[in-house]
Amino acid sequence: MNRWPRMAIMALGAGLVGAAPALAAEPTLDKGDTAWMLTATALVLLMTIPGVALFYGGMVRKKNVLSVLMQVFAICCVMSIVWMMIGYSLAFAEGTPYVGGLSKMFFAGMGVDSLQGTIPESVFATFQMTFAIITPALIVGALVDRMKFGALLLFMILWSIFVYAPVTHWVWGGGFLMGDGVLDYAGGTVVHINAGIAGLVACLVLGPRIGYRTEPMAPHNLTLTVIGASLLWVGWFGFNAGSAVAADGRAGMAMLVTQIATAAAAVAWMLAEWIAKGKPSVLGIASGAVAGLVAITPASGFVLPNGALVIGLAAGILCFWASVYVKNWLGYDDSLDVFGVHGVGGIVGAILTGVFAVEAVGGTAGLLEGNPGQVWVQFMGIVWTVIWCAVATFVILMIVKAITGLRVDRDSEREGLDLALHGEAVQ
């Protein structure tokens, strides 16, 4: 994802072979890159507020819609502060192969002239902040209707510090997975597998909603959900094309393959649901689009359109299967299918990145170009992320449970969290 580590490695390699001194010159500000990254940063923030907020808010029952909007909005605010205080430093400051140091706490040393590659470091830090915001916001979908608001905020703070920031360092900040060659252009591992596994663990610890098997829990307003999904789709171009950290051809290709994979996944989910249930639903096609966005995220800077098409089709079918059938077979209450869409979609995308990566696009060949080992590298990246995220998430939940408790009481849950926790309701 991040251009500056690759630039540093290229400059070092050039120096070792006797390149001209000009190649080692200090980077300079590029106004085009900066303008694009300012735009991309705003697009990624749009994905959370209002994108995720509306997407999730429309899918819950009417008595809980404001609680979901409140959770997502509050996470946006709190994670911004956590990222400034310590998250950015743990992710991107020089440190160990497993976590960054503390030298960039509170954005220490960052001034108006500080650069990260060809853009201001302030822009880079804010762009990365939007990723640190949306990842815990995605987890909310697995916890709706039943978790205490204070417990949720405490959990998200600790999770951001001890799970999100270290995994970001592993993959993008010079950590061991980056050194091993794991390909994750825009967050399939860091964002989606992380959020999906955390959501699965959290919903298992919390247990199902009251009446999960016996009461109707249909979405109260699919119009909001489609608006949210549409905002996610548009914002995702900042997510993926912005991860070039430049206004260049690779950013353009990332935008193109994102559009193709998203459309393919939406169509695949629609057709799978049409065949399985006799009718294609609005919720289904919107969920399929999000599944495609998730799956193409790690691959977007490494593949060509033909690979994106296959990734999208695979994500639409497999995420439909996971969200509709696997969840019912196993009986866990992942309320809004965070694991089914983000966990499974992230895993599908990460693996298929190793299959379809094209050296001419991202500098690394995949299976189809004669490098089968890249699939194994991708698999191991998934394994490390899943293990750390699952174990750390469980421990954090147990700590929060001991401090505040996790779940609202039964009367509050039946009344709805809007009134019980926030004293407000949609009329």
Summary of the structure (lengths in Angstrom):
residues: 427
radius of gyration: 20.9
end to end distance: 44.2
largest distance: 72.8
contacts: 1701
relative contact order: 0.14
helix: 73%
strand: 2%
